[in-house]
Amino acid sequence: MVDDNTYIHCLPLLLEMIPGLRHAKIIKIKSGEEHKNINTCIQIWEELEKHHAERSSMLFNLGGGVICDMGGFVASTYKRGMSFIHLPTTLTAMADASIGGKTGVDLNNVKNEIGLFAFPKGIYVYHDFLKTLSERQLLSGFAEMLKHGLIADRDYWDKLTIGDDLENQNLEELINDSIRIKQSIVDDDPWDNGRRNILNFGHTVGHAIESYSLKYDKEPLLHGEAVAIGMVIESYLSHEMKKLSTHDLHLITAEIYSHFNPYPIEIDMLPEIIELMSHDKKNKHNLLKFVLLNRIGEAEWNTTCDEKLIWTAFEYYIHLQHQSI
Amino acid sequence: MVDDNTYIHCLPLLLEMIPGLRHAKIIKIKSGEEHKNINTCIQIWEELEKHHAERSSMLFNLGGGVICDMGGFVASTYKRGMSFIHLPTTLTAMADASIGGKTGVDLNNVKNEIGLFAFPKGIYVYHDFLKTLSERQLLSGFAEMLKHGLIADRDYWDKLTIGDDLENQNLEELINDSIRIKQSIVDDDPWDNGRRNILNFGHTVGHAIESYSLKYDKEPLLHGEAVAIGMVIESYLSHEMKKLSTHDLHLITAEIYSHFNPYPIEIDMLPEIIELMSHDKKNKHNLLKFVLLNRIGEAEWNTTCDEKLIWTAFEYYIHLQHQSI
C-alpha cells in the first residue's frame, strides 16, 4: 500500500532494496490526512478483495503516519485479520507513529476515532527514505521527537536542542533514541490504561487544532506542526497547574518557536477548538484531561483543567505571535 | 443497540428485568442482514459520538446475530475499543453467534469480510426472548444446533432429532448443550487457525447461497436456512470425499428436509454461487476448501474439492427437490 507520494518517491527505492517485492500487488491511495477516513478504508478493502488477498497474505504499509495507521487498521480488520508490516517513510512515522500498535482513521474530523490496537509483524526503518522529505515534513517529525524528550528523557531533549539546524544533526542516532523511548513507554502499558497516556502530551490541544485546520485551511497543518502548538499551550498549563518552571516553559517555547511558524489562532476560533478537544479519547466523563510536565523529562497524565485556564493558555500562544521571543 | 424488531419486542422485556438500564441511551438500526455493512457501522459510530460515549462506556447488543456481530465490531473499533455485552434475542444468537468472539460486517455481499476477534465482557441468555420469535426464526437457529451435533457430538444430534416438533423440545437445555459444544471448540483454538474451522461446516456453501439470496431475493433466506442447504450439499461432498456413510447422508438429508423448505437452485445459478464461495475467508491460495464429515459427530477441516464434484453435489440437492424423500 502506497500513496501518490510514496508511489513516486519511495517505491522505486524499496524495490531496488528488496527485489522480492517486485511481484507484489500495489494498492495506491491519495496522499494526505484528509483521506484517512473510513471511505478510503472501504476502497482498500475492496482492492484487497479484488486482488484475492487472503488471511495468510501480508500488507506492506509504505508511507507516513497516515499509511501506517490506516494500513494497520485495514489489515487487522480484513477477514478478521491479515498480517502487516510497516515501512515508514517519514520522520514522524519512523520515530513515532509506526511504533506502539495504534491503528485507526478519522471520523468526521475527529482524529483516530475508529481504530484498534494491532501490532505489525515487523517495522523496517530505511533511513534513505528521509532524503525524499521536505524540510517541513522533517520538522513535523521532529516535533514528536522533541515530545519524547519533554515527557521522558531530559538528556535526549538536550541532545535534540543543542544544534539549531536539523540537517546537521545525526538523525539516524536520534531516531533510534526516539524509538527506544517510545517503545519503553509502550511496553510499560501497551493498552493505554496508564503511563502510556504521557505520549499524548501536546496532543489534546494539538489534535483539536489539527482537526480545525483540516476543516478550514486550504493547506492544513501537518500533524507535528499542530502538536508543536499543542506542546506550547500545554506547557503553559503545566506551568500553571504543575511544577514546570518559568525557565523550562521559556526554553520549550523558544525551542518550538525557533523551528515552527506561528499559526494564526484568533479568540473567536476557541469555542470550536475546545469543542473538538472534548472528543479526545482520553477524556472520561466529559472532563478535559491533559498530560502535563513537572519538568523537562517528566510528565504526569490525567490532570483536569478548567475551561477558563485553557482560554488563558491559548491567549499565551496568541500573544507570542505578536512579540519576538 | 437495538434494531426495529428488538426495540419493539425485546427492549420492554429487558428494561423490566434490568431496571438499571432504563437510563441507557438507545441506538436503533434497521433490521436485517442487508444492513450488516460498513455504512450502518458509520451510523452507529456517529451516534456513539453524538451521545459522548467514551472508552469507559459499555455497549449492550440486544438482538440476533446481526446485532451481536456488528455491535461487537463497532464497539471494539470505537476509540480503539470500548467494552460490550451481548444480550442475544434469537435462537441463532443464543446457541451460536454470540459465542466465540467473532465480530464483523459484510462488504459488497461478501459475508463478514470486515471484522475482528473481540470478546464481550459477558453474554446473558434470557430464554424469555424466544417467545418473541417466529417458527421460521427458531428453525434458522436450530440449523446451527444441528451443526454442533453433526461436527462434534453424536449424542447431541440424537437428542435434537428424536422429536419431530421443535416446540415440544426442551429448548433451554438444548441451548446450553450447544453453547457448551461451541465454547469447547473455541477454547481449543480461539483464533481460528485449526480445529475451530469445523464450525464452518455447511458455511462454505451456505454463505455463498446466503449472499446470492441477499442479492436477488425479495425475501432473502435466513442465515440458518442457507446453512441447512449448505449442510446437505457438504454432506454429499463428505460422502464422496470422506467416510460419511450413505446411511448417515440420508439421515442428515431427511432431517433437514423435514424442517426446511427446498430453495429453488437452478444449474445456471451455479457459476455465480461458486464465485461467491471463492471469497470465503477459509480459502488459502484460491482453492475451495471444505469442512467435511467422517460420520455424524466427527468433522475434518481443510479438504479441497474440485469444481466438478461441487457441481455434482449441487445437482444432488437440486434433484432432491423433484422427489419426496
Interface residues (C-beta under 8 A of the other chain):
Chain A: I38 C41 I42 W45 E46 E49 H52 E54 R55 S56 F73 S76 T77 Y78 K79 R80 G81 K102 T103 G104 L107 N108 V110 N112 E113 I114 G115 L116 F117 D192 S278 H279 K281 N283 K284 H285 N286
Chain B: I38 C41 I42 W45 E46 E49 H52 E54 R55 S56 F73 S76 T77 Y78 K79 R80 G81 K102 T103 G104 L107 N108 V110 N112 E113 I114 G115 L116 F117 D192 S278 H279 K281 N283 K284 H285 N286
